[in-house]
């Protein structure tokens, strides 16, 4: 929140002078999403699924759209995110109670990080498919069956935070107009609205997305 900040130039990524700085506030989670996408190495025409319809999941979907998948399915918990998921590039949105028979994906990225999402993600993959886990699940998370991983020849990678390369990729996508996160902002508050912002964030209300605080 400081008016100025001193950093080594090698850590900086330049934005265009006319860049929307409200949208640019999403570049940190977008860089984390980019790290997962780069680890997943999707190919054009592949079937891809993203678990999680929160900000990280939707940013991941938007970046995946640039790889021209034949199918891009977002799997979440709230049916209210279906239309937003499609606007972020998904060809389909499913909730877990309607995910029966959903399988055969080449790539699955777990952007939810819940106690059961990693294990559930393996059921969505085809034999030889690739899974990328991002985030740290809560204690007590269900483990992935190593026998299933070996027998089905699954490849599993992880992404936590973002490398310089992932940041460069996210900034490039943003500058090229392929990353447009503004729809994720549902509330804009002053810095004195911090307590209200925290209450909204923890409310569980599906109408609450990301909250922007303006100093």
C-alpha positions in Angstrom: 0.0 0.0 0.0 3.1 2.3 0.0 3.1 5.1 -2.6 6.5 4.1 -3.8 8.5 0.8 -3.7 12.1 0.1 -4.6 12.7 -3.2 -6.3 15.4 -4.6 -8.6 14.5 -3.9 -12.2 14.9 -7.6 -13.1 11.8 -8.4 -11.0 9.6 -5.9 -12.8 7.2 -6.5 -15.7 6.3 -3.4 -17.7 2.7 -2.7 -18.6 1.4 -0.5 -21.4 0.8 3.1 -20.3 -2.9 2.8 -20.9 -3.2 -0.6 -19.1 -6.3 -0.9 -16.8 -4.7 -1.1 -13.4 -7.8 -2.5 -11.8 -7.6 -5.5 -14.2 -3.8 -5.6 -13.6 -4.4 -6.3 -9.9 -5.3 -9.8 -11.0 -1.9 -10.5 -12.5 -0.6 -12.2 -9.4 -3.3 -15.0 -9.4 -3.1 -15.0 -13.2 0.7 -15.8 -12.9 -0.1 -18.7 -10.6 -2.7 -19.9 -13.1 -0.1 -19.5 -15.9 2.4 -21.6 -13.9 -0.2 -24.5 -13.8 -1.0 -24.1 -17.5 2.7 -24.2 -18.5 3.2 -27.2 -16.4 0.2 -29.0 -18.0 1.5 -28.5 -21.5 -1.9 -28.7 -23.3 -1.9 -29.5 -27.0 -4.4 -28.0 -29.5 -7.4 -30.2 -29.9 -7.0 -31.9 -26.5 -9.8 -32.4 -23.9 -9.1 -30.2 -20.9 -10.8 -29.9 -17.5 -10.3 -27.3 -14.7 -11.5 -28.1 -11.2 -12.6 -25.0 -9.4 -14.7 -22.1 -10.6 -13.2 -19.5 -8.4 -10.9 -16.8 -9.6 -7.9 -19.1 -10.0 -10.0 -21.7 -11.9 -11.5 -19.1 -14.2 -8.2 -17.4 -14.9 -6.8 -20.9 -15.7 -9.6 -21.5 -18.1 -9.1 -18.2 -19.9 -5.4 -19.0 -20.4 -6.2 -22.5 -21.6 -8.6 -21.2 -24.2 -5.5 -19.8 -26.1 -4.4 -23.4 -26.7 -7.5 -24.2 -28.7 -8.7 -27.3 -26.8 -11.5 -29.3 -28.4 -13.2 -29.3 -25.0 -12.7 -27.1 -22.0 -14.9 -28.1 -19.0 -15.0 -26.3 -15.7 -16.1 -28.4 -12.8 -17.2 -26.5 -9.7 -19.6 -26.5 -6.8 -22.0 -23.7 -7.7 -24.3 -23.8 -10.7 -24.3 -19.9 -10.6 -20.8 -20.0 -12.1 -21.9 -21.7 -15.3 -22.4 -18.6 -17.5 -19.3 -16.8 -16.1 -17.3 -20.0 -16.8 -18.4 -19.9 -20.4 -17.5 -16.2 -20.8 -14.0 -17.2 -19.5 -13.6 -19.7 -22.3 -15.2 -22.9 -21.0 -17.2 -25.0 -23.5 -19.1 -26.6 -20.6 -19.6 -26.2 -16.8 -20.5 -29.1 -14.5 -21.2 -29.3 -10.8 -20.0 -32.4 -9.0 -23.6 -33.7 -8.6 -23.9 -33.7 -12.4 -20.4 -35.0 -13.2 -21.3 -38.6 -13.4 -19.6 -40.1 -16.5 -17.3 -37.2 -16.9 -14.0 -38.8 -17.9 -11.4 -39.2 -20.7 -9.7 -35.9 -20.3 -6.1 -35.4 -21.6 -5.3 -32.7 -19.0 -6.9 -31.8 -15.7 -5.8 -28.8 -13.6 -7.0 -28.8 -10.0 -7.4 -25.1 -9.1 -9.7 -25.8 -6.1 -7.3 -27.4 -3.7 -10.0 -28.9 -1.5 -9.6 -32.0 0.6 -11.1 -34.2 -2.1 -10.4 -32.4 -5.4 -7.0 -34.1 -6.2 -8.4 -37.6 -5.8 -11.5 -36.7 -7.8 -9.3 -35.2 -10.5 -7.7 -38.5 -11.3 -11.1 -40.0 -12.1 -11.5 -37.4 -14.9 -8.3 -38.4 -16.7 -7.8 -40.8 -19.5 -5.0 -43.4 -19.2 -1.8 -41.6 -19.7 -3.4 -38.2 -18.9 -1.7 -35.3 -17.1 -2.8 -33.8 -13.8 -1.5 -30.5 -12.3 -2.2 -29.7 -8.7 -2.1 -26.1 -7.5 -2.6 -24.7 -4.0 -2.2 -26.5 -0.7 -5.3 -28.5 0.4 -6.4 -28.4 4.0 -5.0 -31.0 6.5 -6.7 -34.4 6.1 -6.9 -34.2 2.3 -7.7 -37.5 0.5 -4.6 -39.1 -1.0 -4.1 -40.2 -4.5 -3.9 -44.0 -5.0 -0.4 -44.7 -6.2 -1.5 -48.0 -7.7 -4.0 -46.2 -9.9 -1.3 -43.6 -10.9 1.0 -46.4 -12.0 -1.5 -48.7 -13.6 -3.1 -45.9 -15.6 0.3 -44.2 -16.3 -0.8 -40.8 -15.1 1.6 -37.9 -15.0 1.2 -35.6 -12.0 2.8 -32.2 -11.6 2.4 -29.4 -9.1 2.4 -25.6 -9.3 2.7 -23.3 -6.3 3.3 -19.6 -6.8 4.7 -18.4 -10.0 8.2 -18.3 -11.6 9.5 -15.3 -13.6 8.5 -17.2 -16.8 4.9 -17.7 -15.6 4.7 -14.0 -14.7 6.0 -13.1 -18.2 3.4 -15.4 -19.8 0.6 -13.9 -17.8 1.6 -10.3 -18.5 2.0 -11.1 -22.2 -1.5 -12.6 -22.3 -2.9 -9.6 -20.4 -1.2 -7.1 -22.8 -2.4 -9.0 -25.8 -6.0 -8.9 -24.5 -6.3 -12.7 -24.0 -6.6 -12.3 -20.2 -9.6 -10.1 -19.3 -10.3 -10.6 -15.5 -12.4 -7.6 -14.7 -15.6 -9.6 -14.5 -14.3 -11.3 -11.4 -14.6 -8.0 -9.4 -17.9 -7.8 -7.7 -17.2 -5.2 -5.1 -15.0 -2.1 -5.0 -14.4 -0.6 -1.5 -12.2 2.0 0.0 -9.4 0.9 2.4 -11.8 1.7 5.3 -14.0 -1.1 4.0 -11.5 -3.7 4.9 -13.5 -5.4 7.6 -16.6 -5.5 5.4 -14.5 -7.0 2.6 -13.3 -9.8 4.9 -16.9 -10.5 6.0 -18.0 -10.7 2.4 -15.1 -12.9 1.4 -16.0 -15.4 4.1 -19.8 -15.2 3.7 -20.0 -18.1 1.2 -22.3 -16.0 -0.9 -21.9 -17.1 -4.6 -22.6 -13.5 -5.7 -19.3 -12.4 -4.0 -16.3 -12.6 -6.2 -13.1 -10.8 -5.8 -13.1 -7.6 -3.8 -11.0 -4.6 -4.8 -9.7 -2.3 -2.1 -8.7 1.2 -3.2 -6.3 2.9 -0.8 
